[in-house]
Amino acid sequence: MSSISIWKDKAEESFFSPLRHDITVDVAIVGGGITGITAAYILSRAGKKVAVLEARKIGEGATGSSTGNLYCTIGSPGLHNVKSKFNHEKIKEVVESRAAAVNFIEERVKEFDIDCDFKRVPWSLFTEDEAGKSFVEKEKKAAQEAGLAITENFSYPWKVNEGFTVENQAQFNPLQYVVSLAKSIKSANCSIYDLTKVTDVEEGDVCTVTTAGGKVTASQVIMATHSPKGIYAVHMNMGPYREYAVGVTLNGTYPPAGTWWNMVKPTEHYSMRTYDTSKGRILMVLGEMHKVGQKENNHECYETLKKYLRERFDVASVEFTWSAQQFKPADGIPYIGLSTGNSKTYIATGFSADGLTYGTLASMIISDEVLGKENKWSDTYKASRITPIASAKEFIKENVNVAVEFIKDRFTKTEADEFADVTIGQGKVMEIDGKKHGVYRDETGKLHVVSAVCTHMGCINHWNEVEQSWDCPCHGSRFSIDGEVLEGPAYTALNKVIV
Ligand SMILES: Cc1cc2nc3c(=O)[nH]c(=O)nc-3n(C[C@H](O)[C@H](O)[C@H](O)COP(=O)(O)OP(=O)(O)OC[C@H]3O[C@@H](n4cnc5c(N)ncnc54)[C@H](O)[C@@H]3O)c2cc1C
């Protein structure tokens, strides 16, 4: 069984050299996921000189761990909740702008003949029982108000209590799309660097972007890093969540092509779809979301998803399991554009689990702003917006939770655990010399000890047993057993004590 996402099975490798000297460009793009690569495409086509700086390999962030579904509507919190925070014009804009982004992706697939299994499929939201009925009913009404043509009497491949379908949505292999797009656009005007981690961005008359291999001087910077690196106001307005995926083969019949969202809880769905791989056709299910660093036994998440599949299908084998992160905005709308009115740094974040479309849309909006062109959706998604009323409930909820995590972990008395208590493969936060440390014992018995204090804003990291990482429960930064940044807003590695 693999612990990497299904898309790698059929995607080409990305092979871009790291940056090894200083360069000057018009726009430095930090992050080579769908947001960064799409922005690089638009801006370089418009005559800007751009450089994409990717810490790992193109597409290997959230893009390569997503479900590959493209749709005009949204997942959590649902159109009806966004409408209740704003108005019905807002959800019309959301749906219209997202439809434009899905079409944009389809056009790129055609333009570059990208072999990423793009196809138009129906998207359905349903519930099997009473659990999610109220959500589905409200969402159906909101979808209609937002201008979506819905099909009510869809023929579902299983028993459905309440549901509706929107036809002509889409699916693809997101990793293959992004890697192919990156390869197609690389040119003198558009340089792309893998294995090039940005460690600092400084704004002055120009922006200076620091990497180990060289400095990039740019007039503007786009932080296409899923959550912007460093400290930004939006971090206080977003909740970081992890979600899990399981891919299985079946004996017998698979569900037809489509995006199937089953409301398994009153406000939470599982997402299902199929994809053909070298291991045969795979049915995948994604769900079991929880706040980063706040699930004690996260193996349970995979087990719950497997049980869900086994109860409904004749599962032959489990072939893929993986997990990924999403950032939920307080008012249900992503943050896209300049981080503050007078900044030179654009951000694109708060996509929830809808960011293949939102990331594409973000790059369309930001590119227009960089090029000085009007974009009719700029205001809707403006990153520097303040929506105290729309965000209030979620803001308080997320930040009470952050405050609780901050205080709970720092100031409660901890037991003076012994290193000997840490068994093979286990990670534990321990107090050593009055300071919190993350202690991990690897399979050879060697201890890896790092500071447990997140380098972003000082919360105490928690151990993630499934992914063997130190995860910050406050703003979602994640670190390896030796303290290296894996994802999230932190720039700097954890202090190493023993590695
Ligand atoms: C389980 C799950 C399923 C999902 N399924 C869907 C779906 O079906 N449809 C949908 O629309 N959305 C989905 N999403 C959401 C979607 O995956 C993301 O919103 C989207 O991929 C974000 O793209 P991005 O380019 O902004 O970020 P990423 O793809 O994460 O790209 C950011 C890049 O920045 C790089 N980076 C980070 N720090 C640095 C640094 N210091 N220097 C240089 N580079 C750096 C990272 O390595 C990464 O490659 C899902 C999310 C989850 C969690």
The ligand as an SDF file (V2000), in Angstrom:
LIG
                    3D

 53 58  0  0  0  0  0  0  0  0999 V2000
   -7.7010   16.1740    0.8930 C   0  0  0  0  0  0  0  0  0  0  0  0
   -7.8840   17.3500   -0.0140 C   0  0  0  0  0  0  0  0  0  0  0  0
   -8.5450   17.1840   -1.2300 C   0  0  0  0  0  0  0  0  0  0  0  0
   -8.7230   18.2750   -2.0760 C   0  0  0  0  0  0  0  0  0  0  0  0
   -9.3890   18.0970   -3.2500 N   0  0  0  0  0  0  0  0  0  0  0  0
   -9.6540   19.1650   -4.0330 C   0  0  0  0  0  0  0  0  0  0  0  0
  -10.4240   19.0260   -5.2200 C   0  0  0  0  0  0  0  0  0  0  0  0
  -10.8620   17.9400   -5.5850 O   0  0  0  0  0  0  0  0  0  0  0  0
  -10.6910   20.1300   -5.9360 N   0  0  0  0  0  0  0  0  0  0  0  0
  -10.2340   21.3560   -5.5680 C   0  0  0  0  0  0  0  0  0  0  0  0
  -10.5090   22.3300   -6.2530 O   0  0  0  0  0  0  0  0  0  0  0  0
   -9.4420   21.5090   -4.4740 N   0  0  0  0  0  0  0  0  0  0  0  0
   -9.1440   20.4460   -3.7030 C   0  0  0  0  0  0  0  0  0  0  0  0
   -8.3870   20.5990   -2.5840 N   0  0  0  0  0  0  0  0  0  0  0  0
   -7.7460   21.8870   -2.3170 C   0  0  0  0  0  0  0  0  0  0  0  0
   -6.5330   22.0610   -3.2360 C   0  0  0  0  0  0  0  0  0  0  0  0
   -5.7460   20.8920   -3.2140 O   0  0  0  0  0  0  0  0  0  0  0  0
   -5.6520   23.2380   -2.8110 C   0  0  0  0  0  0  0  0  0  0  0  0
   -6.4470   24.3120   -2.4040 O   0  0  0  0  0  0  0  0  0  0  0  0
   -4.7970   23.6910   -3.9850 C   0  0  0  0  0  0  0  0  0  0  0  0
   -4.0830   22.5970   -4.4880 O   0  0  0  0  0  0  0  0  0  0  0  0
   -3.8600   24.8060   -3.5540 C   0  0  0  0  0  0  0  0  0  0  0  0
   -2.9690   25.0450   -4.5950 O   0  0  0  0  0  0  0  0  0  0  0  0
   -1.7470   26.0280   -4.3730 P   0  0  0  0  0  0  0  0  0  0  0  0
   -0.9790   26.0690   -5.6320 O   0  0  0  0  0  0  0  0  0  0  0  0
   -2.2540   27.3110   -3.8460 O   0  0  0  0  0  0  0  0  0  0  0  0
   -0.9220   25.3440   -3.1910 O   0  0  0  0  0  0  0  0  0  0  0  0
    0.0690   24.0990   -3.2810 P   0  0  0  0  0  0  0  0  0  0  0  0
   -0.3330   23.1300   -4.3150 O   0  0  0  0  0  0  0  0  0  0  0  0
    0.2350   23.6020   -1.8910 O   0  0  0  0  0  0  0  0  0  0  0  0
    1.3970   24.7670   -3.7760 O   0  0  0  0  0  0  0  0  0  0  0  0
    2.1810   25.5520   -2.9180 C   0  0  0  0  0  0  0  0  0  0  0  0
    3.6260   25.2360   -3.2000 C   0  0  0  0  0  0  0  0  0  0  0  0
    4.4370   26.1290   -2.4530 O   0  0  0  0  0  0  0  0  0  0  0  0
    5.6170   25.4430   -2.1190 C   0  0  0  0  0  0  0  0  0  0  0  0
    6.2740   26.1400   -1.0170 N   0  0  0  0  0  0  0  0  0  0  0  0
    5.8970   26.2180    0.2730 C   0  0  0  0  0  0  0  0  0  0  0  0
    6.7940   26.9290    0.9860 N   0  0  0  0  0  0  0  0  0  0  0  0
    7.7440   27.3280    0.1070 C   0  0  0  0  0  0  0  0  0  0  0  0
    8.9460   28.0950    0.2470 C   0  0  0  0  0  0  0  0  0  0  0  0
    9.3510   28.5800    1.4210 N   0  0  0  0  0  0  0  0  0  0  0  0
    9.6980   28.3030   -0.8710 N   0  0  0  0  0  0  0  0  0  0  0  0
    9.3100   27.8230   -2.0790 C   0  0  0  0  0  0  0  0  0  0  0  0
    8.1920   27.0620   -2.2340 N   0  0  0  0  0  0  0  0  0  0  0  0
    7.4150   26.8370   -1.1710 C   0  0  0  0  0  0  0  0  0  0  0  0
    5.1210   24.0560   -1.7390 C   0  0  0  0  0  0  0  0  0  0  0  0
    6.1530   23.0900   -1.8040 O   0  0  0  0  0  0  0  0  0  0  0  0
    4.0120   23.8270   -2.7520 C   0  0  0  0  0  0  0  0  0  0  0  0
    4.4300   23.0810   -3.8800 O   0  0  0  0  0  0  0  0  0  0  0  0
   -8.2000   19.5360   -1.7140 C   0  0  0  0  0  0  0  0  0  0  0  0
   -7.5250   19.6960   -0.5090 C   0  0  0  0  0  0  0  0  0  0  0  0
   -7.3930   18.6260    0.3490 C   0  0  0  0  0  0  0  0  0  0  0  0
   -6.7110   18.8180    1.6680 C   0  0  0  0  0  0  0  0  0  0  0  0
  1  2  1  0
  2  3  1  0
  2 52  2  0
  3  4  2  0
  4  5  1  0
  4 50  1  0
  5  6  2  0
  6  7  1  0
  6 13  1  0
  7  8  2  0
  7  9  1  0
  9 10  1  0
 10 11  2  0
 10 12  1  0
 12 13  2  0
 13 14  1  0
 14 15  1  0
 14 50  1  0
 15 16  1  0
 16 17  1  0
 16 18  1  0
 18 19  1  0
 18 20  1  0
 20 21  1  0
 20 22  1  0
 22 23  1  0
 23 24  1  0
 24 25  2  0
 24 26  1  0
 24 27  1  0
 27 28  1  0
 28 29  2  0
 28 30  1  0
 28 31  1  0
 31 32  1  0
 32 33  1  0
 33 34  1  0
 33 48  1  0
 34 35  1  0
 35 36  1  0
 35 46  1  0
 36 37  1  0
 36 45  1  0
 37 38  2  0
 38 39  1  0
 39 40  1  0
 39 45  2  0
 40 41  1  0
 40 42  2  0
 42 43  1  0
 43 44  2  0
 44 45  1  0
 46 47  1  0
 46 48  1  0
 48 49  1  0
 50 51  2  0
 51 52  1  0
 52 53  1  0
M  END
$$$$
